[in-house]
Amino acid sequence: MQKRIMPLERRGITTSRLALGCMKLCGGMKATPITAEEILIAERAVDAALEAGITMFDHADVYARGQAEEVFGEVLRRRPQLRDTIVIQSKCGYRVESGSPKMYDFSRDHILRAVDRSLARLGTDRLDILLLHRPDPLMEPEEIAEAFDRLRETGKVGHFGVSNLGADQIRFLQEALDMPLVVNQLDLSLGKLDWLDSGVLMNRTIDQTVRFPEGTMEHCRMHNIQLQAWGSLAQGRFTGREMGAGGTEAERLTSERVGQMAREKGTTPEAIVLGWLMKHPAAIQPVVGTLNPARIAACADAVRQSKTMTREEWYELYQTSRGHEIP
Ligand SMILES: NC(=O)c1ccc[n+]([C@@H]2O[C@H](COP(=O)([O-])OP(=O)(O)OC[C@H]3O[C@@H](n4cnc5c(N)ncnc54)[C@H](OP(=O)(O)O)[C@@H]3O)[C@@H](O)[C@H]2O)c1
């Protein structure tokens, strides 16, 4: 078997196989003052991540309306030696502000302003990677290029990427840029299968609900763009979260099979769910959104599971979760 090399590594960007998602720090999208307990939760999550070998941390300016970055900045201030040993990625371009409609904003001025604010909240002088959060229909690639040039020249951002963009949108933007886009972060998991179904259902009309631009996985692989998976734990749907009456039969069966495989292999359900994602040859980097130290630890064995999971096991999980056999 070929050794999987992550696209980020190929570009000389040192990273970990998993990243820790910081969206839920300070309570997600709620805006309440930061408490001592929230700082403690952040510190414990960071410690558990480092212990599990995770050195990349995924942020966005919009998470908890800035407070997720702020509380992480507090952790950094308490441990100044940490900054140079981790990769900090943040996102901008998604605006949720009171008194204004929700919007996406890839304008030059907004990008520059957003990065300055993220740096101030994090208490650092640079973001290792900056992603554009969600496609802005009003985007002007030349304006984005101006902003990126300025951010690179001033050393405020090391590398640039996108999130939730399809192949055509990436090509459109890349055309105007002097630097490569190095990341595309998408909703990919055992619970969200459009990224696989869009290819498998080629030339079929049986499922009209797939919304995944064809060729996106291939484009990223061909152009050395790191695919990152948000929602990678499927919010715990297959790893023990109580689903109550809301769960589907496919979810119940997948959850059962994941648990059984974990027991047979002497590992955790989280490692099976993430290992399944990481077996894909794109060397996907899962972004795990749990802040629970025990759950973060349970993710660590995913790398090993991705290497030992058989093709039969992979297809079995895929089809159990999609609820139908592939054509
Ligand atoms: N680019 C984008 O548009 C985008 C969108 C969404 C998220 N993201 C990024 O991706 C990261 C992960 O996304 P996500 O949080 O949606 O995905 P996730 O990792 O699939 O889900 C994490 C959530 O599921 C809960 N959970 C996991 N296992 C559980 C279990 N067994 N029982 C109960 N609860 C369980 C966690 O709670 P506990 O903390 O209690 O474990 C946490 O709230 C975010 O932090 C963010 O960095 C990016």
The ligand as a MOL file (V3000), in Angstrom:
LIG
                    3D

  0  0  0     0  0            999 V3000
M  V30 BEGIN CTAB
M  V30 COUNTS 48 52 0 0 0
M  V30 BEGIN ATOM
M  V30 1 N -15.9690 25.2600 7.3870 0
M  V30 2 C -17.1900 25.2150 7.8610 0
M  V30 3 O -18.1580 25.6980 7.2630 0
M  V30 4 C -17.4120 24.5390 9.1780 0
M  V30 5 C -18.7170 24.2670 9.6300 0
M  V30 6 C -18.8670 23.6180 10.8570 0
M  V30 7 C -17.7430 23.2720 11.5990 0
M  V30 8 N -16.4790 23.5750 11.1480 0 CHG=1
M  V30 9 C -15.2690 23.1770 11.8970 0
M  V30 10 O -15.2820 21.7760 12.0730 0
M  V30 11 C -15.2350 21.4370 13.4670 0
M  V30 12 C -16.0440 20.1910 13.7170 0
M  V30 13 O -17.3700 20.3930 13.3140 0
M  V30 14 P -18.6270 19.8600 14.1110 0
M  V30 15 O -18.5220 20.2650 15.5290 0
M  V30 16 O -19.8080 20.2290 13.3240 0 CHG=-1
M  V30 17 O -18.4400 18.3090 13.9530 0
M  V30 18 P -18.1820 16.9900 14.8110 0
M  V30 19 O -16.7640 16.8910 15.1990 0
M  V30 20 O -18.7640 15.9310 13.9700 0
M  V30 21 O -19.1210 17.1160 16.0840 0
M  V30 22 C -18.6760 17.6020 17.3200 0
M  V30 23 C -19.8890 17.7770 18.2080 0
M  V30 24 O -20.5060 16.5040 18.3900 0
M  V30 25 C -20.5750 16.2090 19.7910 0
M  V30 26 N -20.3120 14.7880 19.9840 0
M  V30 27 C -19.3790 14.0260 19.3790 0
M  V30 28 N -19.4500 12.7440 19.8080 0
M  V30 29 C -20.4520 12.7080 20.7130 0
M  V30 30 C -21.0310 11.6560 21.4860 0
M  V30 31 N -20.5910 10.4050 21.4340 0
M  V30 32 N -22.0540 11.9840 22.3070 0
M  V30 33 C -22.5180 13.2460 22.3830 0
M  V30 34 N -22.0020 14.2820 21.6630 0
M  V30 35 C -20.9910 14.0080 20.8250 0
M  V30 36 C -19.5030 17.0580 20.4360 0
M  V30 37 O -19.8350 17.3210 21.7790 0
M  V30 38 P -18.7210 17.2140 22.9470 0
M  V30 39 O -17.8720 18.4430 22.8480 0
M  V30 40 O -19.5480 17.1580 24.1640 0
M  V30 41 O -17.9470 15.9640 22.7070 0
M  V30 42 C -19.5240 18.3070 19.5680 0
M  V30 43 O -20.5500 19.1670 19.9960 0
M  V30 44 C -15.7390 22.7140 14.1870 0
M  V30 45 O -15.2570 22.8140 15.4940 0
M  V30 46 C -15.1670 23.7870 13.2930 0
M  V30 47 O -13.8120 24.0150 13.6160 0
M  V30 48 C -16.3170 24.1820 9.9450 0
M  V30 END ATOM
M  V30 BEGIN BOND
M  V30 1 1 1 2
M  V30 2 2 2 3
M  V30 3 1 2 4
M  V30 4 1 4 5
M  V30 5 2 4 48
M  V30 6 2 5 6
M  V30 7 1 6 7
M  V30 8 2 7 8
M  V30 9 1 8 9
M  V30 10 1 8 48
M  V30 11 1 9 10
M  V30 12 1 9 46
M  V30 13 1 10 11
M  V30 14 1 11 12
M  V30 15 1 11 44
M  V30 16 1 12 13
M  V30 17 1 13 14
M  V30 18 2 14 15
M  V30 19 1 14 16
M  V30 20 1 14 17
M  V30 21 1 17 18
M  V30 22 2 18 19
M  V30 23 1 18 20
M  V30 24 1 18 21
M  V30 25 1 21 22
M  V30 26 1 22 23
M  V30 27 1 23 24
M  V30 28 1 23 42
M  V30 29 1 24 25
M  V30 30 1 25 26
M  V30 31 1 25 36
M  V30 32 1 26 27
M  V30 33 1 26 35
M  V30 34 2 27 28
M  V30 35 1 28 29
M  V30 36 1 29 30
M  V30 37 2 29 35
M  V30 38 1 30 31
M  V30 39 2 30 32
M  V30 40 1 32 33
M  V30 41 2 33 34
M  V30 42 1 34 35
M  V30 43 1 36 37
M  V30 44 1 36 42
M  V30 45 1 37 38
M  V30 46 2 38 39
M  V30 47 1 38 40
M  V30 48 1 38 41
M  V30 49 1 42 43
M  V30 50 1 44 45
M  V30 51 1 44 46
M  V30 52 1 46 47
M  V30 END BOND
M  V30 END CTAB
M  END
